[in-house]
């Protein structure tokens, strides 16, 4: 029995080889369909992994509080300018109050950013320093490559120590161990106590949502920055000799100096406060409580903004999931079209080979043999098209990553799925023409012109 069916398969192979161009054109639909499925799934897998890495970098259950400082120098609209109580802005006192008052706070880190230049051994390089608390490294899951994090005592007394990113290490200490060395930032020498492990992900577009690409940064105790570099709450604090007007325009707090340019002044001691909660369920209610609490502390001036980065990233993940479903559906339609093409060509092949079918039936072939012959042709075309499609899909995924810098991940599951679908297409769409061929009357087939 097996030998008999092997004979039918050999006949099918001979038929395909004798019509190479037609068989190749028939397989094109399957080839591009499989390639589309693999490449689209690879894009989806890459996007999903990026989101998961971003969520990890954001930190679990984080809330980010940032000050709102107007960059506009426009006059307040008539009737909208009015005398207001002065807000102290975002300060260390806010962070301390949150830690004491808000239940469920696991970690909290105030943050100050300061731009200047790094200097070491005659090399000068522009960089950003981040004044943070000890909890910061837990908030963002930042692993060390070597050394240690600075401690609470160093933070409390403003000791000039730092933890550097991997790119800073490569720039200044490529051939030496940076631990214990002193690097100059601005006018202050900082002792390197730790080096962070390099991250490969690029998430600069999420910086405002609380995600930092920390390879190029230097992390210093926040009190070191405030004591030794810049404390806006002290430097920019208005005195009784300053003349000007506090006003609200478009919901944004402004101070316009009569003696200056009229541009708004940033009185916020901090650039950001990151709060990490112990439970995800606490995110929404805590955000509301935080908003009311800070509003009271800022004398009713809403000069801050609260965001939940993890929720923003999950929303984007949802959007990408929908996009991936759409792309997968389009790729699936390509396979469907390819299957219909196989069915049409096989029906045409049956009509072209009516005499051949009649001859085989007349000399003793059974209906099962005819079905096996034409079904084998359809399956061989779809399977070979599937194999070529897999190769093309993997190559296309690589080209997308190379040319457009879009991360793609070709999974074994996507390859098996797309190849399995191509084989199934051959069976499903090849059966109807094969069945029709087997049901033809041998005598009528032999008479057919």
HUDA-V59994 format. One record per backbone hydrogen bond with DSSP energy under -1.0 kcal/mol. NH is the residue of the N-H (numbers start at 1). CO is the residue of the C=O. Records with the same first field share a line. If there is no record, write none. Layout:
NH: CO + CO
This chain:
5: 1
6: 2
7: 3
8: 4
9: 5
10: 6
11: 7
12: 8
13: 9
14: 10
15: 11
16: 12
17: 13
18: 14
23: 19
24: 20
25: 21
26: 22
27: 23
31: 27
32: 28
33: 29
34: 30
35: 31
36: 32
37: 33
38: 34
39: 35
40: 36
41: 37
42: 38
43: 39
44: 40
45: 41
46: 42
47: 43
48: 44
49: 45
50: 46
51: 47
52: 48
53: 49
54: 50
55: 51
56: 52
57: 53
58: 54
59: 55
63: 275
64: 307
65: 273
66: 305
68: 303
80: 77
81: 77
95: 91
96: 92
97: 93
98: 94
99: 95
100: 96
101: 97
102: 98
106: 276
107: 276
109: 274
111: 272
112: 131
114: 129
116: 127
118: 125
119: 184
120: 123
123: 120
125: 118
127: 116
129: 114
130: 218
131: 112
132: 220
136: 133
139: 135
140: 136
142: 137
145: 195
146: 195
148: 193
155: 151
156: 152
157: 153
159: 154
161: 159
162: 191
163: 219
164: 194
165: 217
167: 215
168: 215
169: 165
170: 166
171: 167
172: 168
173: 169
180: 192
181: 178
183: 190
184: 119
185: 188
186: 117
188: 185
190: 183
191: 160
192: 181
193: 162
195: 146
196: 164
197: 143
206: 203
207: 204
209: 206
210: 207
211: 206
218: 128
219: 163
220: 130
222: 132
225: 221
226: 222
227: 223
228: 224
229: 225
230: 225
234: 231
235: 231
236: 232
242: 239
245: 256
247: 254
249: 252
252: 249
254: 247
256: 245
258: 243
270: 90
271: 111
272: 111
273: 65
274: 109
275: 63
276: 107
277: 61
278: 104
282: 279
283: 280
286: 282
287: 283
288: 284
289: 285
290: 286
291: 287
292: 288
293: 289
294: 290
295: 291
296: 292
297: 293
298: 294
299: 296
300: 295
301: 298
303: 301
305: 66
307: 64
312: 308
313: 309
314: 310
315: 311
316: 312
317: 313
318: 314
319: 315
320: 316
321: 317
322: 318
323: 319
324: 320
325: 321
326: 322
327: 323
328: 324
329: 325
330: 326
331: 327
332: 328
333: 329
334: 330
335: 331
336: 332
337: 333
338: 334
339: 335
340: 336
341: 337
342: 338
343: 339
344: 340
345: 341
346: 342
347: 343
348: 344
349: 345
350: 346
351: 347
352: 348
353: 349
357: 353
358: 354
359: 355
360: 356
361: 357
362: 358
363: 359
364: 361
365: 360
370: 366
371: 367
372: 368
373: 369
374: 370
375: 371
376: 372
377: 373
378: 374
379: 375
380: 376
381: 377
382: 378
383: 379
384: 380
385: 381
386: 382
387: 383
388: 384
389: 385
390: 386
391: 387
392: 388
393: 389
394: 390
395: 391
396: 392
397: 393
398: 394
399: 395
400: 396
401: 397
402: 398
403: 399
404: 400
406: 400
409: 42
415: 411
416: 412
417: 413
418: 414
419: 415
420: 416
421: 417
422: 418
423: 419
424: 420
425: 421
426: 422
427: 423
428: 424
429: 425
431: 427
434: 430
435: 431
436: 432
437: 433
438: 434
439: 435
440: 437
445: 441
446: 442
447: 443
